[in-house]
Amino acid sequence: MRYLAPILIGFVYVLLMSLVPEPHRRRLNAVMVAGAGAAYLSGGGLGGWEFVFTAVATYVAYKGLDSWAWIGAGWLLHTAWDVVHHLKGHPIIPFAHDSSFGCALCDPVIAVWCLGGGRSPWERLRGTDEFSRAGRSALRTRSATVKE
């Protein structure tokens, strides 16, 4: 459960965030990256480095307002910061010793989704996202050309 629960939490995050329509989904995720960047600020145990990381995460989150790639990079940065805290600092949740370790497993799940464009699986299932429409349109055009 130590490994599975954080990964499942990452998938639940993705599924719930997928319910938020674009462009609000991207902007909300940028805010979440900014919040994650400040998660260790009041007790992470790494002194001034906590401020440096928060500043970097804030910059990445700002760039993420317009880019899924920056949001994904922000989650990967937070993953690295989680590993540092698990090994050398204090856990993200003071009373849960392995919480930084769990966060380091959860965050890459979210990062992969963000690096893939933060697409909603709900729209894909309904066939209503812009990718499936474009694909169907191109397929119709190709099939019409072949028939002629």
MIDOSE-1310 file (N, C-alpha, C; in nm, 2 decimals, decimal comma, always signed):
residues 148
mryl	+0,08/-0,12/+0,00/+0,00/+0,00/+0,00/+0,09/+0,13/+0,00; +0,21/+0,11/+0,05/+0,30/+0,23/+0,06/+0,33/+0,28/-0,08; +0,33/+0,19/-0,18/+0,36/+0,23/-0,32/+0,23/+0,26/-0,40; +0,13/+0,18/-0,38/+0,01/+0,18/-0,46/-0,08/+0,30/-0,43
apil	-0,10/+0,34/-0,30/-0,19/+0,45/-0,26/-0,14/+0,58/-0,33; -0,02/+0,62/-0,32/+0,02/+0,75/-0,38/+0,00/+0,75/-0,53; +0,02/+0,64/-0,60/+0,00/+0,63/-0,74/-0,15/+0,64/-0,77; -0,23/+0,58/-0,69/-0,38/+0,59/-0,71/-0,43/+0,73/-0,68
igfv	-0,37/+0,80/-0,59/-0,40/+0,94/-0,56/-0,37/+1,02/-0,68; -0,26/+1,00/-0,74/-0,22/+1,07/-0,87/-0,33/+1,05/-0,97; -0,37/+0,93/-0,99/-0,48/+0,90/-1,09/-0,61/+0,97/-1,06; -0,65/+0,97/-0,93/-0,77/+1,03/-0,89/-0,76/+1,18/-0,91
yvll	-0,64/+1,24/-0,88/-0,62/+1,38/-0,91/-0,65/+1,41/-1,06; -0,59/+1,33/-1,14/-0,60/+1,35/-1,29/-0,75/+1,34/-1,33; -0,82/+1,24/-1,28/-0,96/+1,22/-1,32/-1,05/+1,33/-1,27; -1,02/+1,38/-1,15/-1,10/+1,49/-1,10/-1,07/+1,62/-1,17
mslv	-0,94/+1,65/-1,19/-0,90/+1,77/-1,27/-0,95/+1,77/-1,41; -0,97/+1,65/-1,46/-1,02/+1,64/-1,60/-1,17/+1,68/-1,61; -1,24/+1,69/-1,50/-1,37/+1,74/-1,50/-1,38/+1,90/-1,52; -1,27/+1,96/-1,50/-1,26/+2,11/-1,51/-1,24/+2,14/-1,66
peph	-1,33/+2,23/-1,72/-1,31/+2,26/-1,86/-1,18/+2,34/-1,89; -1,13/+2,33/-2,01/-1,02/+2,42/-2,05/-1,08/+2,55/-2,08; -1,00/+2,66/-2,07/-0,86/+2,67/-2,03/-0,85/+2,68/-1,87; -0,96/+2,67/-1,80/-0,95/+2,68/-1,66/-0,87/+2,56/-1,60
rrrl	-0,88/+2,45/-1,66/-0,80/+2,33/-1,61/-0,65/+2,36/-1,61; -0,60/+2,41/-1,71/-0,46/+2,44/-1,72/-0,42/+2,55/-1,61; -0,50/+2,65/-1,60/-0,47/+2,76/-1,51/-0,48/+2,71/-1,36; -0,58/+2,63/-1,33/-0,59/+2,57/-1,20/-0,47/+2,48/-1,17
navm	-0,43/+2,40/-1,26/-0,31/+2,32/-1,24/-0,18/+2,40/-1,22; -0,17/+2,52/-1,28/-0,06/+2,60/-1,26/-0,06/+2,65/-1,12; -0,18/+2,69/-1,07/-0,20/+2,73/-0,93/-0,16/+2,62/-0,83; -0,20/+2,50/-0,87/-0,17/+2,38/-0,78/-0,01/+2,36/-0,78
vaga	+0,06/+2,38/-0,89/+0,20/+2,36/-0,89/+0,26/+2,47/-0,80; +0,21/+2,59/-0,80/+0,26/+2,70/-0,72/+0,24/+2,66/-0,57; +0,13/+2,61/-0,54/+0,10/+2,57/-0,40/+0,19/+2,45/-0,36; +0,21/+2,36/-0,44/+0,30/+2,25/-0,41/+0,44/+2,30/-0,39
gaay	+0,48/+2,40/-0,46/+0,61/+2,46/-0,45/+0,64/+2,52/-0,31; +0,53/+2,56/-0,25/+0,54/+2,62/-0,12/+0,51/+2,53/+0,00; +0,48/+2,40/-0,03/+0,44/+2,31/+0,07/+0,53/+2,28/+0,18; +0,66/+2,29/+0,16/+0,76/+2,26/+0,26/+0,81/+2,39/+0,33
lsgg	+0,76/+2,51/+0,29/+0,81/+2,64/+0,33/+0,82/+2,66/+0,48; +0,72/+2,61/+0,55/+0,72/+2,64/+0,69/+0,77/+2,53/+0,78; +0,85/+2,44/+0,73/+0,91/+2,33/+0,81/+0,97/+2,22/+0,74; +1,02/+2,25/+0,62/+1,08/+2,14/+0,54/+1,22/+2,10/+0,59
glgg	+1,28/+2,19/+0,67/+1,41/+2,15/+0,73/+1,53/+2,18/+0,65; +1,52/+2,25/+0,53/+1,63/+2,28/+0,45/+1,67/+2,42/+0,45; +1,62/+2,50/+0,54/+1,66/+2,64/+0,56/+1,63/+2,72/+0,44; +1,72/+2,81/+0,40/+1,70/+2,90/+0,29/+1,67/+2,84/+0,16
wefv	+1,71/+2,71/+0,14/+1,68/+2,64/+0,02/+1,53/+2,63/-0,01; +1,45/+2,63/+0,10/+1,31/+2,62/+0,09/+1,26/+2,75/+0,01; +1,32/+2,86/+0,04/+1,28/+2,99/-0,03/+1,32/+2,98/-0,18; +1,44/+2,93/-0,20/+1,49/+2,92/-0,34/+1,40/+2,83/-0,42
ftav	+1,36/+2,72/-0,36/+1,28/+2,63/-0,44/+1,14/+2,69/-0,46; +1,09/+2,76/-0,36/+0,96/+2,82/-0,38/+0,96/+2,93/-0,49; +1,07/+3,00/-0,50/+1,08/+3,10/-0,60/+1,09/+3,04/-0,74; +1,16/+2,93/-0,75/+1,17/+2,86/-0,88/+1,03/+2,80/-0,92
atyv	+0,97/+2,74/-0,82/+0,84/+2,68/-0,84/+0,73/+2,79/-0,88; +0,74/+2,90/-0,82/+0,65/+3,01/-0,86/+0,67/+3,06/-1,00; +0,80/+3,07/-1,04/+0,83/+3,11/-1,18/+0,78/+3,00/-1,28; +0,80/+2,87/-1,25/+0,75/+2,76/-1,33/+0,60/+2,77/-1,34
aykg	+0,53/+2,79/-1,23/+0,39/+2,79/-1,22/+0,34/+2,91/-1,31; +0,40/+3,02/-1,30/+0,36/+3,14/-1,38/+0,37/+3,11/-1,53; +0,48/+3,04/-1,57/+0,49/+3,00/-1,71/+0,39/+2,90/-1,75; +0,35/+2,82/-1,65/+0,24/+2,72/-1,67/+0,10/+2,77/-1,69
ldsw	+0,08/+2,90/-1,66/-0,05/+2,95/-1,69/-0,08/+2,94/-1,84; +0,02/+2,94/-1,92/+0,00/+2,92/-2,07/+0,06/+2,80/-2,13; +0,11/+2,71/-2,05/+0,18/+2,59/-2,10/+0,17/+2,47/-2,01; +0,11/+2,36/-2,07/+0,11/+2,24/-2,00/+0,25/+2,18/-1,97
awig	+0,34/+2,21/-2,06/+0,47/+2,15/-2,05/+0,54/+2,21/-1,92; +0,52/+2,34/-1,90/+0,57/+2,40/-1,78/+0,51/+2,34/-1,65; +0,38/+2,32/-1,66/+0,31/+2,26/-1,54/+0,37/+2,12/-1,51; +0,39/+2,04/-1,62/+0,45/+1,91/-1,60/+0,59/+1,92/-1,55
agwl	+0,67/+2,01/-1,60/+0,80/+2,04/-1,54/+0,80/+2,07/-1,39; +0,70/+2,15/-1,36/+0,68/+2,19/-1,22/+0,65/+2,07/-1,13; +0,57/+1,98/-1,17/+0,55/+1,86/-1,10/+0,67/+1,77/-1,09; +0,75/+1,76/-1,19/+0,87/+1,69/-1,19/+0,97/+1,75/-1,09
lhta	+0,98/+1,89/-1,09/+1,07/+1,96/-0,99/+1,02/+1,92/-0,85; +0,89/+1,92/-0,83/+0,84/+1,89/-0,70/+0,87/+1,75/-0,66; +0,87/+1,66/-0,75/+0,91/+1,52/-0,73/+1,05/+1,51/-0,67; +1,14/+1,59/-0,74/+1,28/+1,59/-0,70/+1,29/+1,65/-0,56
wdvv	+1,22/+1,75/-0,53/+1,22/+1,81/-0,40/+1,16/+1,72/-0,29; +1,06/+1,64/-0,33/+1,01/+1,54/-0,24/+1,12/+1,44/-0,20; +1,19/+1,40/-0,30/+1,30/+1,30/-0,28/+1,41/+1,35/-0,18; +1,44/+1,48/-0,21/+1,54/+1,55/-0,12/+1,49/+1,55/+0,03
hhlk	+1,36/+1,58/+0,04/+1,30/+1,59/+0,18/+1,29/+1,45/+0,24; +1,26/+1,35/+0,16/+1,25/+1,22/+0,21/+1,39/+1,17/+0,27; +1,50/+1,21/+0,20/+1,63/+1,16/+0,23/+1,70/+1,25/+0,34; +1,68/+1,38/+0,33/+1,76/+1,48/+0,41/+1,67/+1,57/+0,49
ghpi	+1,55/+1,60/+0,46/+1,47/+1,70/+0,53/+1,36/+1,64/+0,61; +1,25/+1,72/+0,63/+1,14/+1,68/+0,70/+1,03/+1,64/+0,61; +0,94/+1,55/+0,65/+0,83/+1,51/+0,56/+0,73/+1,62/+0,54; +0,66/+1,61/+0,43/+0,56/+1,71/+0,39/+0,45/+1,72/+0,49
ipfa	+0,41/+1,60/+0,55/+0,31/+1,60/+0,65/+0,38/+1,55/+0,78; +0,40/+1,64/+0,88/+0,49/+1,62/+0,99/+0,46/+1,48/+1,06; +0,34/+1,44/+1,07/+0,30/+1,32/+1,15/+0,30/+1,19/+1,06; +0,34/+1,21/+0,93/+0,34/+1,09/+0,84/+0,48/+1,08/+0,78
hdss	+0,56/+0,99/+0,84/+0,70/+0,99/+0,81/+0,73/+0,97/+0,66; +0,66/+0,89/+0,59/+0,68/+0,86/+0,45/+0,60/+0,95/+0,35; +0,54/+1,06/+0,40/+0,46/+1,14/+0,32/+0,53/+1,20/+0,20; +0,66/+1,24/+0,22/+0,74/+1,29/+0,11/+0,77/+1,18/+0,00
fgca	+0,79/+1,06/+0,05/+0,81/+0,95/-0,04/+0,69/+0,93/-0,12; +0,57/+0,93/-0,06/+0,44/+0,91/-0,13/+0,42/+1,02/-0,23; +0,45/+1,14/-0,19/+0,43/+1,25/-0,28/+0,53/+1,24/-0,40; +0,64/+1,18/-0,38/+0,74/+1,16/-0,49/+0,69/+1,05/-0,59
lcdp	+0,60/+0,97/-0,54/+0,54/+0,87/-0,63/+0,41/+0,92/-0,70; +0,34/+1,01/-0,63/+0,22/+1,07/-0,69/+0,24/+1,17/-0,79; +0,34/+1,26/-0,77/+0,36/+1,37/-0,86/+0,40/+1,34/-1,00; +0,48/+1,23/-1,02/+0,51/+1,20/-1,16/+0,39/+1,15/-1,24
viav	+0,29/+1,09/-1,18/+0,17/+1,05/-1,24/+0,10/+1,18/-1,30; +0,09/+1,28/-1,22/+0,03/+1,41/-1,26/+0,12/+1,47/-1,37; +0,25/+1,46/-1,35/+0,34/+1,53/-1,45/+0,33/+1,47/-1,59; +0,32/+1,33/-1,59/+0,30/+1,27/-1,72/+0,17/+1,31/-1,79
wclg	+0,07/+1,32/-1,71/-0,06/+1,37/-1,77/-0,05/+1,51/-1,82; +0,02/+1,60/-1,74/+0,04/+1,74/-1,79/+0,13/+1,75/-1,91; +0,24/+1,67/-1,91/+0,32/+1,67/-2,03/+0,25/+1,62/-2,15; +0,15/+1,54/-2,13/+0,07/+1,50/-2,25/-0,04/+1,59/-2,29
ggrs	-0,04/+1,71/-2,23/-0,14/+1,81/-2,27/-0,26/+1,83/-2,17; -0,26/+1,75/-2,07/-0,37/+1,76/-1,97/-0,50/+1,73/-2,03; -0,51/+1,64/-2,12/-0,63/+1,61/-2,19/-0,73/+1,53/-2,09; -0,85/+1,55/-2,12/-0,96/+1,49/-2,03/-0,99/+1,35/-2,09
pwer	-0,98/+1,25/-2,01/-1,02/+1,12/-2,06/-1,17/+1,11/-2,08; -1,24/+1,19/-2,01/-1,39/+1,19/-2,02/-1,43/+1,24/-2,16; -1,36/+1,34/-2,21/-1,39/+1,39/-2,35/-1,35/+1,29/-2,45; -1,24/+1,22/-2,43/-1,19/+1,12/-2,52/-1,29/+1,01/-2,53
lrgt	-1,35/+0,97/-2,42/-1,45/+0,86/-2,42/-1,57/+0,90/-2,49; -1,61/+1,03/-2,48/-1,73/+1,08/-2,55/-1,70/+1,11/-2,69; -1,57/+1,12/-2,73/-1,53/+1,16/-2,86/-1,56/+1,30/-2,89; -1,54/+1,39/-2,79/-1,58/+1,53/-2,81/-1,46/+1,62/-2,79
defs	-1,34/+1,57/-2,77/-1,22/+1,66/-2,76/-1,17/+1,70/-2,90; -1,09/+1,80/-2,90/-1,05/+1,86/-3,03/-0,96/+1,76/-3,11; -0,89/+1,67/-3,04/-0,81/+1,57/-3,11/-0,89/+1,47/-3,18; -1,00/+1,42/-3,12/-1,08/+1,32/-3,19/-1,16/+1,39/-3,31
ragr	-1,20/+1,51/-3,29/-1,27/+1,58/-3,40/-1,18/+1,60/-3,52; -1,06/+1,64/-3,49/-0,96/+1,67/-3,60/-0,93/+1,54/-3,67; -0,91/+1,43/-3,59/-0,88/+1,30/-3,65/-0,99/+1,25/-3,74; -1,12/+1,26/-3,69/-1,23/+1,22/-3,77/-1,25/+1,30/-3,90
salr	-1,22/+1,43/-3,88/-1,23/+1,52/-4,00/-1,13/+1,48/-4,11; -1,01/+1,46/-4,06/-0,90/+1,42/-4,15/-0,93/+1,28/-4,22; -0,99/+1,19/-4,14/-1,02/+1,06/-4,19/-1,13/+1,07/-4,30; -1,23/+1,16/-4,27/-1,34/+1,18/-4,37/-1,28/+1,24/-4,50
trsa	-1,19/+1,33/-4,49/-1,13/+1,40/-4,60/-1,05/+1,30/-4,68; -0,97/+1,22/-4,62/-0,89/+1,12/-4,69/-0,98/+1,01/-4,76; -1,09/+0,97/-4,69/-1,17/+0,87/-4,75/-1,25/+0,92/-4,87; -1,29/+1,05/-4,86/-1,36/+1,11/-4,97/-1,26/+1,13/-5,09
tvke	-1,14/+1,16/-5,07/-1,04/+1,17/-5,17/-1,01/+1,04/-5,24; -1,01/+0,94/-5,16/-0,98/+0,80/-5,22/-1,10/+0,75/-5,30; -1,22/+0,79/-5,27/-1,34/+0,74/-5,34/-1,35/+0,81/-5,48; -1,29/+0,93/-5,49/-1,30/+1,01/-5,62/-1,20/+0,95/-5,71
